Amino acid sequence: MDSLPPYTLFGLQSKLEDSKYVVLPIPYDSTSSYIPGSRFAPHKIIEASREVELYDLETGFHLSDAKIHTLHELKPLRGNPSEMIKRIAGAVTRIFSDGKFPVILGGEHTITIGAVEAASTLFPDVFVVILDAHADLRESFEGTVYSHACVAKRILNLTGNVILLGVRSLSLEEARLVEKTKIKILYSNSLKQDLISQALAVCSEIGRKPVYLSIDVDVFNPAEAPCVSSPEPGGLSWDNMVQLLRELCKLNIIAFDIVEYTPCMDGGRTAILLSTLIKKLISYIESRSSQI
């Protein structure tokens, strides 16, 4: 081979019409409130993914069999979060309408609102499972209801079916909302102590309903994934995450996103972790599909 792999996820590029997984990079971070820069994450994840082995040792799956197509980055609207959400919803709707599986690379967590709008239109009974250090249940934050800190609240209003996993930080406003509405939250410490049985309980509750999976990178312990927009002490290890996803990927997952990675000087550690995480997700989903 005389040339490097293309600048696509894992260096793979099936024809769009032949693909199963369609990667949508969204370089958007206009409401970031602490460390900006997640707009650069899609490019960095794609760059790192070209260094990841395509073969998954655990499942025996090779990513070249996944039929992955990477789209061009979605052009952001920096000063208008509500219009940006509409743009994302339109793009994700087109992917779903073509019978494809969206893999969405953020960008800040706000992008999930637009993606779930698209999913809930086509799959009215969709469950949204969010892995996040933060509850993101604020009504508004820093002057907008479309902040990254309001994502779960907006999605709750959209679908009513939201499960939060790995939370270890929330405001008094959010704590009162959780108590009032009994939103399903599995907090980080409790989840880690009894991970498998709690994951199985979540799977039992959802059953065969379609699932949109959103992974905010700050759900990880910052010792393992230091480059995030809003870091929190504690959190899940890589091994915790693999155990959790091994069970969650037995669900009927219809799309997933990776958000809130903010590239920093960590020697590429977070980007490689996330690229490998995407490999694990696709490998687990494909393993489930082959058993149905």
C-alpha positions as MATLAB code, in Angstrom:
seq = 'MDSLPPYTLFGLQSKLEDSKYVVLPIPYDSTSSYIPGSRFAPHKIIEASREVELYDLETGFHLSDAKIHTLHELKPLRGNPSEMIKRIAGAVTRIFSDGKFPVILGGEHTITIGAVEAASTLFPDVFVVILDAHADLRESFEGTVYSHACVAKRILNLTGNVILLGVRSLSLEEARLVEKTKIKILYSNSLKQDLISQALAVCSEIGRKPVYLSIDVDVFNPAEAPCVSSPEPGGLSWDNMVQLLRELCKLNIIAFDIVEYTPCMDGGRTAILLSTLIKKLISYIESRSSQI';
ca = [
       0.000    0.000    0.000;
       1.614    3.243   -1.159;
      -0.733    5.722    0.506;
      -2.030    6.395    3.993;
      -5.617    5.473    4.935;
      -8.183    8.168    4.078;
      -9.245   10.745    6.659;
     -12.352    8.788    7.580;
     -13.259    6.881   10.736;
     -10.808    3.964   11.072;
      -9.495    4.801    7.599;
     -12.477    2.949    6.118;
     -14.955    4.282    3.588;
     -17.741    2.163    2.141;
     -19.933    3.723   -0.509;
     -22.763    5.596    1.149;
     -25.445    3.491   -0.524;
     -23.739    0.269    0.620;
     -22.994    1.370    4.166;
     -24.652    0.412    7.442;
     -22.997    2.950    9.762;
     -22.931    6.600    8.701;
     -20.581    8.831   10.700;
     -21.685   12.445   11.124;
     -18.971   14.748   12.543;
     -20.421   17.873   14.205;
     -17.744   20.445   15.190;
     -19.988   22.548   17.438;
     -19.272   23.950   20.922;
     -20.988   27.329   21.104;
     -22.490   26.926   24.610;
     -19.412   25.436   26.319;
     -19.168   27.020   29.750;
     -15.771   25.887   31.071;
     -13.166   24.483   28.663;
     -13.975   25.229   25.005;
     -12.648   23.303   22.044;
     -14.894   20.261   21.591;
     -15.456   21.553   18.041;
     -12.054   20.030   17.269;
     -13.004   16.607   18.647;
     -14.438   14.948   15.508;
     -11.233   15.588   13.571;
      -9.050   14.322   16.425;
     -11.127   11.165   16.939;
     -10.991   10.372   13.232;
      -7.245   11.033   13.185;
      -6.637    8.706   16.153;
      -8.984    6.028   14.841;
      -6.690    5.446   11.875;
      -4.129    4.071   14.368;
      -6.532    1.612   16.039;
      -6.458   -2.085   15.162;
      -9.581   -2.978   13.181;
      -9.885   -6.424   14.783;
     -11.689   -6.691   18.137;
     -10.080   -9.453   20.186;
     -13.079  -10.014   22.467;
     -15.809  -10.423   19.848;
     -13.726  -11.567   16.890;
     -15.311   -8.805   14.777;
     -13.307   -6.928   12.137;
     -14.393   -3.363   11.455;
     -13.894   -3.736    7.727;
     -17.074   -5.847    7.810;
     -19.085   -3.013    9.398;
     -19.536   -0.978    6.191;
     -18.774    2.468    7.614;
     -19.151    5.722    5.667;
     -17.924    9.049    7.052;
     -19.728   12.209    5.929;
     -18.182   15.656    5.720;
     -18.422   17.733    8.893;
     -21.786   19.402    9.430;
     -21.333   23.154    9.129;
     -22.023   24.773   12.529;
     -24.169   27.807   13.306;
     -22.142   29.392   16.075;
     -24.579   31.998   17.407;
     -27.936   30.257   17.151;
     -28.289   27.036   19.196;
     -31.950   26.464   18.300;
     -31.252   26.683   14.569;
     -28.198   24.470   14.967;
     -30.382   21.852   16.637;
     -32.749   21.999   13.653;
     -29.806   21.574   11.276;
     -28.616   18.518   13.215;
     -32.137   17.057   13.323;
     -32.391   17.402    9.543;
     -29.043   15.733    8.937;
     -29.769   12.826   11.281;
     -33.261   12.395    9.828;
     -31.707   11.937    6.384;
     -29.384    9.235    7.734;
     -32.263    7.378    9.393;
     -34.475    7.783    6.312;
     -31.815    6.087    4.205;
     -32.015    3.088    6.526;
     -28.594    3.757    8.076;
     -27.252    3.728   11.641;
     -26.029    7.206   12.725;
     -22.697    7.459   14.549;
     -22.427   11.057   15.693;
     -19.155   12.673   16.750;
     -19.418   15.891   18.757;
     -18.890   18.575   19.686;
     -20.703   19.588   22.818;
     -23.617   17.660   24.301;
     -26.217   20.045   22.835;
     -25.943   18.152   19.552;
     -27.753   15.219   21.155;
     -30.968   17.263   21.339;
     -31.145   17.559   17.560;
     -30.240   13.922   17.016;
     -32.920   12.756   19.471;
     -35.493   15.035   17.799;
     -34.842   13.092   14.602;
     -34.910    9.720   16.350;
     -38.127   10.452   18.270;
     -39.933   11.476   15.089;
     -39.120    8.173   13.402;
     -39.151    6.032   16.573;
     -41.832    7.517   18.878;
     -41.139    5.006   21.678;
     -37.359    5.600   21.695;
     -35.478    5.380   25.000;
     -32.519    7.723   25.472;
     -29.717    6.316   27.618;
     -27.176    8.971   28.616;
     -23.802    8.234   30.213;
     -22.672   11.461   31.846;
     -20.985   12.833   34.957;
     -23.612   15.592   35.060;
     -27.399   15.419   35.197;
     -27.852   18.145   32.521;
     -31.386   18.732   33.824;
     -31.306   22.520   34.161;
     -34.198   24.413   32.627;
     -31.775   26.967   31.230;
     -28.145   27.910   31.662;
     -26.252   31.087   30.812;
     -29.234   32.521   28.981;
     -30.301   29.613   26.805;
     -32.495   26.532   27.188;
     -30.279   24.874   24.559;
     -27.120   24.812   26.680;
     -25.032   21.676   27.114;
     -26.211   21.802   30.758;
     -29.879   21.421   29.707;
     -29.612   18.436   27.375;
     -31.356   15.809   29.506;
     -34.140   18.256   30.386;
     -34.854   19.017   26.726;
     -34.785   15.307   25.865;
     -37.037   14.492   28.808;
     -39.569   16.950   27.387;
     -39.209   15.333   23.950;
     -39.513   11.659   24.798;
     -40.207   11.165   28.513;
     -37.954    8.093   28.308;
     -34.552    9.080   29.700;
     -32.143    7.033   31.804;
     -28.994    8.697   33.192;
     -25.995    6.539   34.087;
     -22.789    7.523   35.884;
     -23.943   10.899   37.264;
     -21.794   12.299   40.075;
     -22.616   16.023   39.990;
     -25.875   17.972   39.938;
     -27.273   21.304   41.094;
     -29.887   21.869   43.810;
     -32.402   22.690   41.044;
     -31.662   19.370   39.377;
     -31.773   17.423   42.635;
     -35.251   18.806   43.343;
     -36.418   17.914   39.838;
     -35.146   14.352   40.256;
     -36.975   14.023   43.557;
     -40.175   15.468   42.115;
     -40.311   13.485   38.889;
     -38.445   10.293   39.867;
     -36.230   10.477   36.771;
     -34.221    7.277   36.446;
     -30.635    7.999   37.537;
     -27.937    5.498   38.465;
     -25.247    7.477   40.260;
     -21.598    6.718   39.603;
     -20.603    5.195   42.958;
     -23.704    3.013   43.187;
     -23.340    1.920   39.561;
     -19.726    0.858   40.000;
     -20.518   -1.198   43.105;
     -23.095   -3.371   41.338;
     -22.535   -2.668   37.669;
     -23.693   -5.842   35.950;
     -26.945   -6.299   37.858;
     -27.853   -2.625   37.461;
     -27.093   -2.770   33.741;
     -29.282   -5.847   33.432;
     -32.092   -4.030   35.270;
     -31.870   -1.143   32.784;
     -31.999   -3.596   29.884;
     -35.018   -5.327   31.400;
     -36.841   -2.011   31.802;
     -36.241   -0.993   28.188;
     -36.880   -4.390   26.610;
     -36.919   -4.317   22.800;
     -37.728   -0.625   22.422;
     -35.335    1.389   20.257;
     -32.468    3.049   22.137;
     -30.465    6.175   21.390;
     -27.172    6.005   23.333;
     -25.325    9.195   24.230;
     -21.869    9.079   25.829;
     -20.499   12.254   27.386;
     -16.783   11.609   27.747;
     -16.704   13.150   31.228;
     -18.483   10.014   32.520;
     -14.973    8.528   32.571;
     -12.578    9.080   35.427;
     -10.431   12.033   34.278;
      -7.341    9.961   35.095;
      -8.256    7.879   32.020;
      -9.908   10.536   29.834;
      -8.474   13.902   30.920;
      -9.497   15.966   27.892;
     -13.129   16.955   28.504;
     -15.102   20.190   28.614;
     -16.282   19.863   32.246;
     -14.160   17.366   34.209;
     -15.405   15.811   37.464;
     -13.357   13.766   39.976;
     -14.205   10.068   40.167;
     -16.168    8.330   37.446;
     -16.041    5.136   35.433;
     -12.883    3.321   34.454;
     -12.325    1.798   31.010;
     -13.075   -1.628   32.453;
     -16.328   -0.319   34.020;
     -17.354    1.107   30.661;
     -16.635   -2.083   28.756;
     -18.659   -4.122   31.255;
     -21.545   -1.677   31.000;
     -21.576   -1.461   27.213;
     -21.313   -5.218   26.862;
     -24.793   -5.391   28.422;
     -26.299   -2.204   26.970;
     -25.371   -3.205   23.425;
     -27.706   -6.182   23.744;
     -30.485   -3.591   23.496;
     -31.966   -2.398   20.202;
     -29.562    0.510   19.764;
     -30.436    2.596   16.711;
     -27.780    5.343   17.018;
     -25.071    6.611   19.345;
     -23.029    9.725   19.889;
     -19.735   10.644   21.562;
     -19.670   14.198   22.960;
     -17.749   16.694   25.134;
     -14.240   15.518   24.252;
     -12.039   18.609   24.209;
      -8.622   17.825   22.706;
      -5.711   18.756   24.973;
      -2.038   17.912   25.460;
      -2.433   14.332   26.733;
      -0.326   12.541   24.152;
      -3.457   11.445   22.281;
      -4.599    9.269   25.195;
      -8.252   10.398   25.226;
      -8.604   10.255   21.436;
      -7.294    6.674   21.319;
      -9.581    5.674   24.193;
     -12.611    7.089   22.349;
     -11.669    5.522   19.032;
     -11.345    2.172   20.768;
     -14.663    2.812   22.522;
     -16.360    3.281   19.142;
     -14.750    0.045   17.931;
     -16.142   -1.759   20.979;
     -19.621   -0.299   20.452;
     -19.793   -1.357   16.808;
     -18.323   -4.776   17.591;
     -20.851   -5.387   20.377;
     -23.757   -4.183   18.224;
     -22.654   -6.414   15.350;
     -22.267   -9.370   17.714;
     -25.822   -8.823   18.939;
     -27.103   -8.561   15.363;
     -25.510  -11.864   14.404;
     -27.312  -13.580   17.291;
     -30.809  -12.307   16.424;
];
